[in-house]
């Protein structure tokens, strides 16, 4: 990339320290223009920055990282200044006035790292999840992808596919040569083992569930205590609660971390078969769709009407209504009775619904690519036409290439790097 970009890479001001990052071919010249001269490579130095008129901007700590062994794969400079708005604004304006420099776009530093081979697409997706992580499990899961564990596994799969392809291509290209043996006897078993491994990894819960949270749907008839329980789980009055049936007419969602597990709690309209108005009926239909999309359903109603796999919750135990019928847990949103047990049940099911944090997990895009590769390999028939077999192997390799971003569309890259902040 020919242009040089800059942006604030630390938190929004005011703050104790602000970090302004500059990346591109004019990074060194820009830093030298402000600081008087470049510091030694990778050695922090205190410098007084001045604008073109000679006016002092700030006394700062500056660092110079010549490429390509940098975070972006380009020449890179950092200015660690005081974190006030005026200071950061003055330095940014001075940079913007320089020829060949412009403000960075969202996620542009990471996109440059990807374009320059400093990270692949799977690592970039993991970094995006790490930056967005709000719970301990999200952090641990994102680290596996951002740290390269997923990429290493994919490269290992790709190497095995290339080995299979080399064996098949050798037979095709040199079939008339006396010193070229036929296909290795274990090639079929090796292919089947690879297919099984890819499908096993792809069969784990999707990484999005860890990023977005396990959906917990509170459902049941009107006036069953869903909104009160929703508020109690959140420790917040997010939902309106009244004695009148049908108060909740839409789906209300809130994200929350419980015991390090990310959840999305969903309060829904009460489900009844008759007596609902047009607006309430729309809410009931949305409630049904929410139940279908949820990983955990808390059912506050008659057990016989509960969706399969629901946690049956007898609410309002302080009013004596929890004695009606069997339930998995009896709770009171008012007194707190049974809430600890219910939370433990939710956390236990939530952990089971998430991908294991000590194993790699694929997101939907990655899973689609992996399964496409597995399907191509599963159709490999070495007893048939080897030309067709070679094409199957090439197709499998291309699918794995897409997984790590060797064959990515600009639209897909725009969507990914748009998730990053400006200075990342």
C-alpha positions in Angstrom: 0.0 0.0 0.0 1.5 3.3 -1.1 -0.3 5.7 1.4 0.5 6.2 5.0 -2.3 6.2 7.7 -2.5 7.3 11.3 -5.0 6.9 14.1 -5.5 7.0 17.8 -4.9 3.3 18.9 -5.6 3.8 22.6 -8.9 4.5 24.3 -11.0 7.6 23.7 -9.7 10.8 25.5 -9.5 12.1 28.1 -7.0 9.5 29.4 -3.6 9.5 31.1 -1.8 8.4 27.9 -2.8 8.4 24.2 -1.1 6.2 21.6 -1.1 7.4 18.0 0.0 4.8 15.5 1.4 5.6 12.0 1.8 2.9 9.3 3.1 3.1 5.8 6.1 4.2 3.7 6.1 7.8 5.1 5.9 6.8 8.8 9.6 7.5 9.5 9.5 10.8 7.7 6.3 11.9 9.5 7.8 11.0 12.9 11.1 12.7 12.1 9.2 15.9 11.0 7.5 16.0 14.4 10.3 14.8 16.7 13.3 16.3 14.9 15.0 12.9 14.2 14.1 9.3 14.3 15.0 7.3 17.5 16.9 4.1 17.2 14.8 1.2 15.9 12.6 -0.4 18.5 14.1 1.8 21.3 11.7 4.2 23.0 12.9 7.8 23.3 11.5 11.0 24.9 11.0 13.6 22.2 9.3 17.1 22.2 7.0 17.2 19.2 6.7 20.5 17.2 4.4 21.5 14.3 5.6 23.1 11.1 5.7 26.5 12.7 7.9 25.3 15.5 5.2 25.4 18.2 5.5 22.7 20.8 2.7 20.1 20.6 3.7 17.8 23.6 6.6 16.0 25.2 6.1 12.4 24.3 7.6 8.9 24.1 8.2 7.8 20.5 9.0 4.5 18.9 10.2 3.6 15.4 9.7 0.1 13.9 11.1 -0.3 10.4 9.2 -2.9 8.3 8.5 -5.6 7.4 8.9 -7.2 10.9 6.1 -5.1 12.4 2.5 -5.5 13.4 1.3 -4.3 10.0 4.3 -5.5 7.9 5.1 -1.9 7.0 7.2 0.9 8.5 5.4 1.7 11.7 5.7 4.5 14.3 4.1 5.2 17.6 3.6 8.3 19.6 2.8 8.0 23.3 1.5 11.4 24.3 -0.6 12.9 27.1 -4.2 11.7 26.6 -6.1 14.9 26.6 -8.4 15.7 23.7 -6.5 18.9 22.8 -3.1 17.2 22.7 -4.3 14.3 20.6 -6.2 16.6 18.3 -3.2 18.9 17.7 -0.9 16.0 16.9 -3.5 14.4 14.6 -4.0 17.7 12.7 -0.2 18.0 12.2 -0.1 14.5 10.8 -3.1 15.2 8.5 -1.3 18.3 7.1 1.6 16.2 5.9 1.7 15.1 2.3 0.9 11.4 1.8 -0.7 10.9 5.2 -4.4 10.4 5.9 -6.6 9.2 8.8 -7.0 5.4 9.0 -10.3 3.7 8.2 -12.0 1.3 10.5 -9.8 -1.8 11.0 -7.2 -0.6 8.5 -4.1 -1.5 10.5 -5.3 -5.1 10.9 -6.3 -5.2 7.2 -2.8 -4.1 6.3 -1.4 -6.8 8.5 -3.5 -9.3 6.6 -2.6 -7.9 3.2 1.1 -8.1 4.1 1.0 -11.6 5.4 1.4 -10.8 9.1 -1.7 -12.7 9.9 -4.2 -14.8 8.0 -8.0 -14.4 7.9 -8.7 -16.9 10.7 -6.3 -15.0 13.0 -7.9 -11.7 12.0 -11.4 -13.1 12.8 -10.0 -14.4 16.2 -8.5 -10.9 16.9 -11.9 -9.3 16.2 -13.5 -11.7 18.7 -10.8 -11.0 21.2 -11.3 -7.3 21.0 -15.1 -7.8 21.5 -14.7 -10.3 24.4 -16.6 -9.4 27.5 -16.4 -12.6 29.5 -13.6 -15.0 30.4 -14.8 -17.8 28.2 -15.0 -15.4 25.2 -11.4 -14.3 25.9 -10.1 -17.8 26.1 -11.9 -19.0 23.0 -10.8 -16.0 20.9 -7.2 -16.4 22.0 -7.0 -19.8 20.2 -7.9 -18.3 16.9 -6.0 -15.0 17.3 -2.9 -16.9 18.5 -2.8 -19.1 15.4 -3.9 -22.4 16.8 -6.7 -22.6 14.2 -4.5 -21.5 11.4 -1.9 -24.2 12.3 -4.6 -26.9 12.2 -5.8 -25.7 8.8 -2.3 -25.6 7.4 -1.8 -29.2 8.6 -5.0 -30.2 6.8 -3.8 -28.4 3.7 -0.4 -30.1 3.8 -2.1 -33.5 4.0 -4.3 -32.6 1.0 -1.2 -31.5 -1.0 0.4 -34.8 -0.1 -2.6 -36.7 -1.5 -2.6 -34.6 -4.6 1.1 -35.1 -5.2 0.6 -38.9 -5.1 -2.3 -38.8 -7.5 -0.7 -36.3 -9.9 2.5 -38.4 -10.0 0.6 -41.4 -11.2 -1.3 -39.2 -13.8 1.8 -37.4 -15.1 4.3 -40.3 -15.1 2.1 -43.3 -15.7 4.4 -44.5 -18.6 7.6 -44.3 -16.5 8.8 -47.6 -15.1 10.2 -46.2 -11.9 6.9 -44.6 -10.8 4.9 -46.8 -8.5 1.1 -46.8 -8.3 -0.9 -45.0 -5.6 0.2 -45.7 -2.1 -1.9 -48.5 -0.5 -2.9 -46.4 2.5 -4.2 -43.4 0.5 -7.9 -44.3 1.0 -7.5 -44.7 4.7 -5.5 -41.5 5.0 -8.3 -39.6 3.1 -11.0 -41.1 5.3 -9.1 -40.1 8.4 -8.8 -36.6 7.2 -12.5 -36.3 6.3 -13.4 -37.6 9.8 -11.1 -35.1 11.5 -12.4 -32.1 9.5 -16.0 -33.1 10.1 -15.4 -33.7 13.8 -14.0 -30.2 14.3 -16.7 -28.6 12.1 -19.3 -30.5 14.2 -18.5 -28.6 17.3 -20.8 -25.6 18.4 -20.1 -22.6 16.2 -17.7 -19.9 17.5 -20.4 -17.3 17.0 -22.3 -18.8 19.9 -19.3 -18.0 22.2 -19.0 -14.5 20.7 -22.7 -13.6 20.7 -23.8 -15.5 23.8 -26.1 -18.5 24.6 -29.7 -17.5 24.0 -31.9 -18.1 27.1 -35.6 -17.7 26.2 -38.1 -17.0 29.0 -41.4 -18.3 27.7 -44.8 -19.4 28.9 -48.4 -18.1 29.3 -49.3 -14.5 30.1 -48.7 -13.2 33.7 -46.5 -16.2 34.5 -43.7 -14.1 36.0 -41.4 -14.1 32.9 -40.6 -10.4 33.0 -40.1 -10.4 36.8 -37.7 -13.3 36.4 -36.0 -11.6 33.5 -35.4 -8.5 35.7 -34.2 -10.7 38.6 -31.6 -12.5 36.4 -30.4 -9.2 35.1 -30.5 -7.5 38.5 -32.2 -4.6 36.6 -35.7 -3.4 35.8 -35.3 -3.8 32.1 -38.8 -5.2 31.5 -42.1 -3.6 32.6 -43.9 -5.6 35.2 -47.7 -5.3 36.0 -50.4 -7.6 37.2 -52.2 -7.2 33.8 -51.8 -10.2 31.5 -50.2 -9.4 28.1 -48.0 -6.5 29.3 -45.1 -7.8 27.3 -45.9 -7.6 23.6 -42.5 -7.9 22.0 -39.2 -9.7 22.4 -36.8 -7.9 24.8 -33.1 -9.0 24.7 -30.3 -8.2 27.1 -26.7 -9.5 27.1 -25.2 -10.6 30.4 -22.2 -12.5 31.7 -22.9 -15.1 34.4 -20.0 -17.0 35.9 -17.8 -16.0 32.9 -20.4 -17.4 30.4 -21.9 -15.1 27.9 -25.7 -15.2 27.7 -28.5 -13.3 25.9 -31.6 -13.3 28.0 -34.8 -13.0 26.0 -38.1 -12.0 27.5 -41.1 -12.9 25.3 -44.8 -12.2 25.1 -47.1 -14.6 27.0 -48.4 -17.4 24.8 -52.2 -17.9 24.8 -54.5 -19.5 22.3 -57.3 -16.9 22.5 -58.2 -13.5 23.7 -55.1 -11.8 22.2 -55.4 -8.6 20.1 -53.6 -8.0 16.8 -50.5 -6.5 18.3 -50.3 -9.1 21.1 -50.7 -11.8 18.5 -47.7 -10.5 16.6 -45.7 -10.6 19.8 -46.8 -14.2 20.4 -45.5 -15.2 17.0 -42.2 -13.6 17.7 -42.1 -15.5 21.0 -42.6 -18.8 19.1 -39.7 -17.9 16.8 -37.5 -17.0 19.7 -38.2 -20.3 21.4 -37.1 -22.1 18.2 -33.8 -20.1 18.0 -32.9 -20.5 21.7 -30.3 -22.8 23.1 -32.0 -22.8 26.6 -35.7 -22.3 27.2 -37.0 -21.4 30.7 -40.7 -22.5 30.6 -42.9 -20.8 33.1 -46.2 -22.7 32.5 -47.8 -26.1 32.5 -45.1 -28.7 32.0 -47.2 -30.6 29.4 -47.0 -27.5 27.2 -43.3 -27.0 27.5 -41.0 -27.3 24.4 -38.7 -30.3 24.5 -35.6 -29.9 26.6 -37.0 -26.9 28.5 -36.1 -26.1 32.1 -39.5 -26.1 33.8 -39.6 -23.1 36.2 -42.4 -22.8 38.9 -42.4 -19.1 39.5 -44.0 -17.0 42.3 -43.1 -19.5 44.9 -43.6 -16.7 47.5 -47.3 -16.7 46.6 -47.7 -20.5 46.9 -48.3 -20.9 43.1 -45.1 -23.0 42.8 -46.9 -26.0 44.2 -48.9 -26.5 41.0 -47.4 -29.4 39.1 -43.8 -30.8 38.8 -41.0 -28.4 38.0 -37.2 -28.5 37.7 -36.8 -25.5 40.0 -39.1 -23.4 42.1 -38.2 -19.7 42.3 -39.4 -16.4 43.6 -38.2 -13.2 41.8 -39.3 -11.3 44.9 -37.6 -13.2 47.7 -34.8 -14.8 45.7 -35.8 -18.3 46.7 -34.4 -20.9 44.2 -32.6 -18.3 42.1 -29.1 -19.6 42.9 -30.2 -23.1 41.8 -31.8 -21.8 38.6 -28.6 -19.8 37.8 -26.5 -22.9 38.3 -28.7 -24.8 35.9 -28.5 -22.1 33.3 -24.7 -21.9 33.6 -24.3 -25.7 33.3 -26.4 -25.8 30.2 -24.8 -22.7 28.8 -21.3 -24.2 29.1 -22.5 -27.4 27.4 -23.9 -25.3 24.5 -20.6 -23.5 23.9 -17.5 -24.8 22.0 -14.8 -26.1 24.4 -12.5 -23.2 25.1 -9.5 -25.5 25.0 -10.2 -26.6 21.5 -10.5 -24.8 18.2 -14.0 -23.8 17.0 -15.0 -22.7 13.6 -17.4 -19.8 12.8 -20.1 -20.2 10.2 -17.9 -19.0 7.3 -15.0 -21.3 8.4 -17.3 -24.2 8.9 -18.8 -23.8 5.4 -15.3 -23.9 3.9 -14.1 -26.9 6.0 -17.2 -29.0 5.2 -16.8 -28.1 1.5 -13.2 -29.5 1.7 -14.4 -32.6 3.5 -17.2 -33.2 1.0 -14.7 -33.0 -1.9 -12.3 -35.5 -0.1 -15.2 -37.8 0.7 -16.0 -38.1 -3.0 -12.4 -39.0 -3.9 -12.4 -42.4 -5.7 -8.9 -43.6 -6.4 -10.3 -46.7 -8.2 -12.0 -44.5 -10.7 -10.9 -41.7 -13.0 -7.8 -40.1 -11.4 -8.2 -36.9 -13.4 -11.5 -36.4 -11.6 -9.8 -37.4 -8.3 -7.1 -34.8 -8.9 -9.8 -32.1 -9.4 -11.5 -33.1 -6.2 -8.3 -32.6 -4.3 -7.7 -29.2 -6.0 -11.2 -28.2 -5.0 -10.6 -29.3 -1.4 -7.3 -27.3 -1.3 -9.1 -24.2 -2.6 -11.8 -24.6 0.1 -9.1 -24.6 2.8 -7.4 -21.6 1.1 -10.6 -19.7 1.4 -10.8 -20.6 5.1 -7.5 -18.8 5.9 -8.2 -16.0 3.4 -6.0 -16.9 0.4 -9.0 -16.5 -1.8 -11.1 -13.7 -0.2 -13.5 -11.2 -1.8 -13.3 -7.5 -1.0 -16.9 -7.6 0.2 -16.1 -10.3 2.8 -13.0 -8.5 4.0 -14.9 -5.2 4.3 -17.4 -6.9 6.5 -14.7 -8.4 8.8 -12.5 -5.4 9.2 -15.5 -3.2 9.7 -15.9 -4.9 13.1 -12.6 -3.3 14.3 -12.1 0.1 15.8 -10.4 2.9 13.9 -7.0 2.5 15.5 -6.7 -1.3 15.2 
